[in-house]
Amino acid sequence: MQTQQKKQLTETTTMGKDIKYRAKCNMKILERHSGVDVMLDLTDFIMDVFMESLRNENPKITKHEIEQKMKELVAWKRSM
């Protein structure tokens, strides 16, 4: 049982380091390329990925349902 706990702790620590490393790399990129046009392109990309994931979950999803999910996403983000 101790081995399992150690393994989980190691994985959690590694994951935390990976997240910090990725965030640091992302910040370096954004410092160099932080123009409004780049931010808008990134936003478009993220929204396209989100819509595609919705379609993968439910191939019969309607345009109205997608718009509703987008509104929920924006509301959730504002509440953070």
N, C-alpha and C positions, 0 to 999 in steps of 0.2 A: 504494500500500500504506500509506503514511503517513497518508493521509486516512482510510482504514478504521480504523486504530489510534486516531487522534484521535477519531473518531466513537464507537468503543467506549469509550474512556476517558471521554468526555463523558457517554455514556449511563450508565456505571457510577457516575460522580460524581453525576449527577442522581438516579439510583435511590437512592443512599446518602442524599442529602438528603431525598428523598421519604419514605424509611423513617424517618429521624430526625424529620421533620415529623409524620408520622402517629403515631409513638410519643409525641411531645410532646403532640399533641392528645388522644390516648387517655388519657394520664396526667392531663391537665386534667379530662377527663370523669370519670375514676375518682376523683379527689380530691373532686369534688362529689357523686358518687353511688356511694360505695363501701360501701353497706350490704350485709349478707349476702344479703338477698333479691335485690338487683340482681346480685350475683355468681352466685347460683344460677340466675337467669333467663338470664344470659349463658352459663353452662355448658350449660344445657338447649338454648339456641339453637345453640351450637357442635356439640353432639352430634347434634342434628337435621340440621344441615347435613352433618355427617360421614356419617350414615346415608344421607341422600339421595344423596350422592356415590357411596357404595358401591352403592346401587340403580341409579344411572345407569350405572355401570361394568358391572354384572351384574344385569339385571332379575330373574333367577331365583335370586338369593342367598337363602339360608335364614336363619331367625332365629338358628340356631346359629352360622352363619358370621359373621353380624353381631356376635354376642356375642363370638366369638373375636377378631375385628378390634378390638373395643373393648378387650378384655383386652390385646392386643398394643400398642394405643395407650397405655394406662395404664402398662404395663411400660416402654415406650420413654420416656415422659415421666419416670418415676421414675429411669431410668438417666442422665438428663441432669444 
